Amino acid sequence: MGKRDVQICFRFRSGTPDMEQHRSSGARTPLNSALVQRRSRSKSYRLSYRSCLGAPSRLGLTPALTARRLNTSRRAPKSHNISEKVSVEQLALLLKNEWKLSYVTPLYRFRHTQMRGYSRQLSAFIAAEKHQGLAVDVEAAQGSFRASFSVIQGMTETDDDAETILIQIHSKSSFPGQDEPQRALWSGWLTCVYGNPEYLNSLPKDFTCLPLFCSSGSEVLTNAVKSWFQLTFDCCFGPLEISHTSLQWLVALWTNCHAECNIQHLKMIWSVPVMPPLQITYTVDGRDAWELWNSVRRDPQEEGEGGKDEEEETGSNIDITEVERFMQGLKGHFYRHFRLDLSAGSLKQVSTALGLAKCNGRMKISNSKYMIATLTLLTECALLKMPM
Amino acid sequence: MDDPSQRLLRQLLRRIPAGNLKTTLEKWGRLTAAQWRTIDFTQTKSSIVQMLALCAENEFTMKHITELEMMYVIDNPNKGMWYAFQLIDPEADSQSLELTQFKEQFKSHLCELVRHVSVKIKKHTDEAVWIRIAWGDSYSRPNHLKPTYIVHHLQTPYVFVTGLSPKQRPLVSQALVLSSRYHAIKAANLSGRNLTAIRDLLMKQYQQVFPTRFPSPLSERNQSVSNPQIEREHAGHKENRLQMASETFGDGMLPQLQSSVYKLETKFRDRANQTMTEREEPFKCVVKFASTNLLESLKLCVSSGIASTPVTPLLSSIPLKGRNYFVITDNGPAPSSQMPLSQN
């Protein structure tokens, strides 16, 4: 699948094109190789995520840029008092751990009402795996495992997003009657926050899309949970790395929150490819980072022209060019002192008081107020990375 | 053998890795041949137990155990965090200071300042004086489990310290100043895990490269072109960069420095960004460079072009001035005597 250099134009027929018709015709006679057909149990075919983004391609028009990239413009993160909607214990768990990210393809016939059944099945599965000689933690080797599924209510904003699922694995204590709350050996959650509505609506009814999977705990248990999901719901897991662009987005989005919530500092870790590898930690004071961010947000052409209405609009939407200008400003300041161009290295980690994100696919949320914005970005990354 | 001695011995034996244990004990030489034969060095736990028994048999005191510890630390100095200090304002006769004089004076000065303190001084073969201090106070005996080690090269103004708490620092400073015939001592803003590295860096005991008008000898270092018909466009630039990198950082085995920290408090200046340039307050940030061998990494950055030449004084100050903690303000690098002892 390469980039298209040729643009083929077709004339539109008058009248509104019927989306239903076009979609089904596109499915049966694929016009370009960008459409990927999945051999699923159901007869109807699902369209790939990318074909939804490049809608004109189904009508025969080839877009000049293949839409296989992140959104270039995002809403500025607003403070969500999510603690009002989500239970305190569940929120505390989400904020406590550093999560390893993966993407998941849509789950077939997943029911939010069958949590108990799933808990039993997963416990049995893990016990069976253990029986087969799977290496287990020494501390947990005494008892067997007890899995529990639960729904985290209150994290979704739109009707298209499915409710977040939380999975925890506790060890069954060998001493019955212990009152103290058991510490979970392993936790994981599946979520979809502001997923692309076109894509979500294009899925057939039996599929639930929860593309972002976060896990924390031993690798063995993670693999066991993934295997069970793959067997039960015919889905696919894969590692989700946070790309350089996404990390830059997080830098901008988090810095933008400083007006309402003190980010304390903006810390970036770069890695320069020399032998031995050089690691550069660049920590900027929170307030100074925010002032720099503000100064690049105002378009130099519009300065002095825009009235209040325009300012409102630009305030709520962040464009990738502003993010790039911000990063350029930071790198420029660094270059003026050290004459070392940070672009020669790669951005590995970004952190503020709101959270931490690493390029190898680990992240931690430290403040619940802005986590929706972070999760929106990560959901988009997961949807893009999915092979479907 | 009393309890504190046993505890120290146990801690020490656990610290020494299995490979070094035999050689260290051999060097110590206080065990008889018969006792030596009874220790099984392949099993760590049992050898510790046997050692304890033997030491009890020989009735070793704290003095012997500290001797063993000091010997081990002198042979393996590259553990723990070392901080460099510099003595300033020498008196006329500071250069001709003799070892015995220094030893006596340091001991007496420190014992005057602190009630219960145990000081052990030893001169190493390479002209360095090693001092081990176990601190006590008016109510308790010296605590040997957390000693401070000081290394001072007599004819130089440099002192290296590890394991010193902020409360003990003024005491040591005063004792050093009085016994070495200088007027004051200040932090040299250099710290690292590797004592040999920071010592080599400060005293420039590594291969220096001097500016030369004819850099052509460098072509031997570069891989020679196999095909003479091929002309390398950037050969000249590459040679220049390599020469500059070598002049700044040195050649051969570079001292293994782990990190360098810059506290920047300069104004943000950018022609494209008027708002930030007009700002009065400085743009505060902290930059930390870290690597297993920092000087080697920086040298490669310069020679490969990642860092532009000429090398900025911020980076070249590391080898030139022998520092790795800097506070940079708009008026030039600020003299910083305030170095946090709990770095890293």
Interface residues (C-beta under 8 A of the other chain):
Chain A: V272 V274 M275 P276 P277 L278 Q279 I280 T281 Y282 T283 V284 D285 D288 E291 L292 N294 S295 V296 R298 G329 G332 H333 F334 R336 H337 F338 R339 L340 D341 A344 G345
Chain B: Y262 L264 T266 F268 R269 D270 N273 T275 M276 R279 E281 F283 K284 C285 V286 V287 K288 F289 A290 S291 T292 N293 L294 E296 S297 L298 L300 C301 S304 I306 A307 S308 V311 T312 L314 L315 I328
